[in-house]
Amino acid sequence: MRKKFYNNKKKRPVEDAYVPNYPKEVLDKPIAELGLSQSVLDTLTKGGVATVGDIAKRRMREMYRIQNIGKKQCFEILNKLKLLGVEFRAEEQAPTPAEQNNAGKGEPKQNGGKQVKDKQGKNKQDRQIFQQKPGNVAETQTKEKRNHDKKVKKLDGVNKSLNDSLSKMYAGMTINEIIMGKRVRPNFAQEPVKQKLTPDSIVKFCRKGKWGYKDWKGNVLIQPTFQEAFQFSEGLACVEKDEKLGFIDTKGEIVIDYQFDAACSFSEGVAVATINEKTGYIDKEGQWVIQPMYDIATPFVDGKAVVMLDKRWGVLSHDGNVFWR
């Protein structure tokens, strides 16, 4: 008796033929040479990302499909890519209502009434709008350096030696990293020292891309519902929902509503918080004790914090006075 064989194999999706329009030597550069933090580097490697080209062919929203890659990690990667003149693949533009109404009505197109399309079926004209035009990376970097030098010359009455040292200290760091108190990059060649857990310890954990908290024995205290979460400090923890940050207590109840664009854990009774691109300090009731006016601010340590305003660095005290350098 003949056996019938059926082909139940699913058809593989057609692979995206998009190739980033950057020099080949840049796209072939290993991600290990980007200077990423070790945690992000390990995460990308586990996600099958090996070269700059593997990143450049993805849109930013596609990076979120890699486990443990979120908005904070994407901006760290983007900052490193920009040093090479590279960016993520441009997001697709949604058609306007007028374009949707005119779709299929045979409107005249360019090139003799024919719409020129590439292999992916997208208009070349549209691709040129969102794709970065090819250029000389070295020339671009030279122009940026020239513009930077002009801005430095305009600084008046500023201690340039202090400004240079602080700028080097925070070079390549995002505003979130700076206000969270990471003044220097950690040395990943050394094993990080793990803090010993105690019965009062509350540890954050991630499940299916969401963050929550457990006790020292691993029992879930607060269910993982947050996009981002920071360690508890002085009884409160900074968490993120819908791309806004607020603060919760140890029971998971919201104490300070989600309203900030960036924030960090409490230190010496206040927390750094950013709103509308300006940074200040709030108390545990969410009231501004130092109004948001600075471009950059760090947490208080031993009664002092570092702030920057209009390219000028200073040392801030709890009473709001700044010693400008």
C-alpha positions, 0 to 999 in steps of 0.5 A: 500500500502506497503511503501518501506524503504531504508537504506541510512545510511552512513557507519562509517569509521573504527576507528583507533585501534592504542594505544600509547605504554606508561604506562596507568597511564601516558596516563590517566593523564588529560591534565589540569595537563600538565601545558599548557597555558590556551588558549591552554588548552581551545582549546584542551578541546573544541576539545574533547581532555581530556587526554594525551592519546588523544594527544599521539594517534594523529600525529602532522599534525592531531592536526592541525584539531583542530580549532586554533591549529597551529605549535606554539601550537603543539610545546608547547604541545610537550614540555610538553609531553616530560617531561612525556617521551611522544611524538606525534604518529610517522608520516608514512614514505613514501615508497621509489621508490625501494619499490614501484617498488618491491611492489607485486613482492613476494620478500622474507620477514622475518619470513619464507617469510611471512610479519607479519602485525598488526591489522592495516595492517602495518608492525610491523618492520616499526612500531618499527622504528617510535614508541618509545620503551617502557621504564621506564619514571623515568629512562629516566628522571634520565639519562637526569638529570645526563647529565644535571649535567655534562653539568653544571659542564663544565660551566667556568667563568659564574655567576651560580646564574644568569644563574640558575635564568634566566633558571628558568625564561624561563623554559618550554618556546619555543624560539618563546615565549622567543623572543616575550618578555614573560619573565614570565608566565601570571597568568591566575587566573586573568582576562586579562586587555583588551586594549581599542580600538581607531580609530587607532587600528588594531586588528588581527582576525582568519577565517577558520584557517587563520589570517587577520586584522580589524579596531576598528569597525570590518571592514576587512582591510587585508584579512585573508591569513596568517598562523600566525599573530602578533599585529602591532607595530611601523607601521609593523606586523610580519606574517607567510606564508609557514612556514617563517616569514616576515613583512607587513605594515598597507595596507597589503603590504610586507615590509620585505620578508618572510625569517625568521624561527622565529621573533617578533614585533618591539620594540625600532626600531628593531625586534628580528629575527631567521635564521638558528637557530641563532638569531639577530636584524633587522631594518625596512628595513630588514637589520641586525643591530646586526648579528644573532649569539645568541641562545636566544634573547629578545626584547629591553626594556629601551635600554636593551635586554637579550641574551644567547650564549653557555649557557652563559647569558648577557645583550645586548645594542643597540650598540651591546655590551654585559655585560656577567654574 
